[in-house]
Amino acid sequence: MYHKSVLLNETIEGLITDSSGTYVDATFGGGGHSREVLNRLDEKGLLYSFDQDPDSLQNLIDDDRFTFIGQNFKYLKNFIKFYNADPVDGIMADLGVSSYQFDTAERGFSFRFDGPLDFRMNPQNSKNGDLVINEYSEEELSDIFFQYGELRNARQIARHIVKIRKTQGINTTFELIEQLKSITPRNKEHKFLAQLFQAIRIEVNDELEVLKDFLLQSSDILKSGGRLAVITFHSLEDRIVKNFFKSGNFKGEIEKDFYGNPNVPFKLINRKPITATEEELEVNNRSRSAKLRVVEKI
């Protein structure tokens, strides 16, 4: 199983307003959301799906209405214009790491398996987790752990890593975990490691800046009345999405026109994020932290 799609029906119902329209799945992965989009479209509908991970090629869909683009969604606008597909009726993104990526030890995303310190969404990228852990300065590591992992003892972790690597390299996920055992909070090991690995992954893939690029480009290529649906999995990315949906900027500050009227690019379809039902949680534990937000371009 490559990945069990999270909030599948809720996302597609919020996304599609025209069964003959043109849509984008910015995070193809296992293809679950893309397949459901195609199920809801008629013979005139079109779907363009992006994914930078070459492993997603195993999930391609044989459908004349479907076009796969093997690129990071930060290139969304360029490729949609290349295909003369803009403006589009809807765009969706599931920002979570797929079950397949988590469960493949060689990718290094999970602290449950021993593997190389990779962390790359695109294996062709030059920056990986090994470079971050073994070559970043103490200050750089501290900033990453604090900003992207929200770890209170970020400076202590960074100092400890730098001290260890003076005498030996840290080359695998289990080696990293072992070297940090002495400063890992007791009875909070799982949360600590999840935050640590999240921080490394965000840095390696420049996830937050890529997300900002994607949101700005989405606003540019959506037609008036078009929908944008985004599923987030942690507070850092959710804050970015929430602020942008609310105000059109990443500070969340609503600008007003000369007459004092709010100048916003979107209408909120759901004021509060949609979360998984009890039924979904029972069959897909990874949906527990998922939050879906949907807006319509004014």
N, C-alpha and C positions, 0 to 999 in steps of 0.2 A: 504494500500500500504506500504510494508516494506521499499522499497527504489527504486527510479528510477535511474538506472545505468547511470553514467556520462561518456561522451565520449565513448560510447559503441562500435560503429562501428570502430572508429579510433583506439581504443585499440586493438580490435581483429584483425584488418587488419595488424597492426604493429607487433602483437605477433606471429601469426601462419605462419609458413613457410613450414610445412609438415602436411598434413591432416591425416597421419597415425602416427603422433608423440605423445609424452608424454608431457603433460602440467600441470602447477600448477596455481591455483587461490589462492593466499595467503590470500585473504580477501573475503570470500564467501558471507557473509551478506544475502541479499535477493536473491542471486543466479542469478542475471541478466547477469553478465559477464560469469559465468560458463555455463549457458544455451546456450549463443551464441557461446562459445568455442565448446561445444558439437555439435551444429548445423553445425559447419565448419569442424568437424572431420569425418572421415569415420569409418567403423566398427572396424578397428585396432587401432584407436586413443584412448588415455587414458587421464583422467583428475583427478587430486588430488586437493581437495579444503580444505583450512584451515579456521577455525573461532573459537575463544575462547568464543564467546558469545552463551550461550545455547539457547537463543531465535532464533538463526539462524536455529535451528533444524527443525522449522516449514516449512522451505523452501527447504528441501532436494529433490533431483532429483532422480526419479526412472529410472535409466539407468545403465546397466551393465558396461559401460565404466567409470562410475563415482565413486570415493571413497571420502567420507567425513572424515576429521580428525579434531576433536573438540579440537584443541589446538592453542595456540598463534603461529604466524609464526616465532617466534624466535627459534622454534624447527624444522624448515623446513628441515634442512639437516638430522637430526636424523631420522625423519619419512620417508623421501623419500628413505633413505638407508634401513630402516626397510622393506619397501615394494619392495626393489630391483628395484626401478624405475629410478635410476640415471645411466647415465646423462640424463637430460631432454632437450626437444626442446624449451621450453619457460616457463617463469614465469611472472605473472602479479600481481600487488597489487593496490588497490584503497584505499588510506590512509584516506579517509574522514569518519566522523561519519555518520552512516546511518540516513535517514529521520525517520525511526522507533525509533532509539535510541534517537534522538533529541526530538521527539514528545511524548515520554513516560515519563511523569513527574517523575515517581518513579526512573528513572535512573539518574536524576539530571544534565543532560548535558546542558539543555537549560535554559536561564534566562527568557524565556517566560512563564514558568510554575513554580508553587510552588511545590517543592519536596525536599526530603532529599539531603544532600550534599554527593552524592554518587560518580559519575563520573567514575565508574569502567566499563571497557570493559568486564571484566570477573567478575561477581558477587561473585565468590569464593575467589577473592584476599583479603588479609587482610587489605591492605592500601586503604583508601577511602578519599573523600574530607573532610569529617568531621574531620578526624584525622589531615589532613594538616592544615585546618583553625583553629582548636581548640588546637592543640598540638605543631605545629612547632614554633620555636623561631622567633623573629622579624627578625633576620638576614636571617634565612632560607626562610621565606616568602618573604622578599625583593628580595633575589636572584632569587626565582622562578618567581615572577611577572616581574622582569626586563629581565631575560634571556628567559623565555618561553612566556611571554605576551608582551614583548617589551614596557612596560609601564614606562614612564618617571618619574612618581610620585610613583614608586614602594616602596620606603622607607616610604613615607607618608602613603600609603595604609597599609603596614605591621604594622607600629606603631599604626595606628588607630584600626586595628583588635585586636592587643594585648591589647590595652587599654580597648576596649569594653568587651572582654572576661574575664577580671578580675572581672567583676560584673555579667555577664550573658553569657551563651553559645550562639553560632550562629549555629543553627541546620538545617535550610532550605535555599534553594536558595533565596527565597523572604526576609528572615531575613538578609541574607548577603547583598543583594541589598539595603535594607532599611538602614542598618547600615553604608553603604558607600555613601549614598546620598549626604551628606554634602561635600564630596571630589570628587564627580563624575563631570567631566567637562560638563558644560552646552552645549547643542546642539550637544554633542558628546557621549551621554549616550550609544547608541547602540554599537558603536565601542569600547568604554571603557569596557563594560560588555563582549563583545565578546572576547577581549584580556584577560580579567581577567579569564573568564571561560576556555579559551584555556590553560592558564598557569596552572591552577589547574588540568585540565584533563591530560596534558602532564606529570606532576609530578606524579599523581596517577598511571598512566599506564606505566611510564618510556618510553614514546613513542619514543624519539629520540635515545636512546641507543638500543632499540629493533629494530628500523629501521636500524641502523648501522649493527647489528648482521645479520639481514635479507639480507642486500645487500652483505655482505661478503660471507654468505652461498650460496646465489644465484649464485655468481660468481664461487664458487667451484663445484656446481652440474649442471651447464649449460654445454652442449656440445659445441664444437666449431661450430660457426654458429647459435647457439641458441639465442633467443631474450629475453630481460628483459624489461618489460613495467611497469612504475610506474606513478600513478596519485597522485599528491600532492595538498594540499589546502591552505597552508600558507608558508611564506618565509623560516621559520626555516627548515622544512623538505625538501622543494624544494632545498635549498642550499646544504643540505647533498647529495641529489640524484644527483644534477647537478655536484658537485665536484667529486663524486665517478664515475659517468659515464664518465667524462672527463679524469680522471687520475688514477682511481683505488684506490684512497685514499680520505680521508675526508677533506684534506687541499686544494685539487684541484691542487696540484703541480705535474706537469708531470716529471717523472724521465726519464733519457736518458741512453742508453747503452754506451759501451766504444767508439763507433764510433759517438756518438752524436745523434743517432736516438731515437725518442720518444718511450718509453717502456710503452705502454698502453694496458689494457686488452680488451677494447671495441672499436667498431666502432659506431659512432653516426648515427642513422637512421634519426633523425630529429635534426638539429643543434639548432633550436629554439623550445621551448615547444609548443605543440599543445593545443589550447584552444577551448572552445565551440563556435559553430556557432551561428549566430543570431537566427536561427530556434530553436536550442536547448535551448538557453537562454529564449525564449518565453514560453517554456513548462516546463522548469526545472530551476528555479531561483538559486538553489544551485550549479549549474554548473559554475556560474560566476567566481569563484576563482580557478577552476580546471586547472591544468597544466599537460599535458601528455608528458613524455619523454621516448624514446625507444632506446635501444642500442642492438648491436649484438656482441656476444663474439668472439674475434679473435682466 
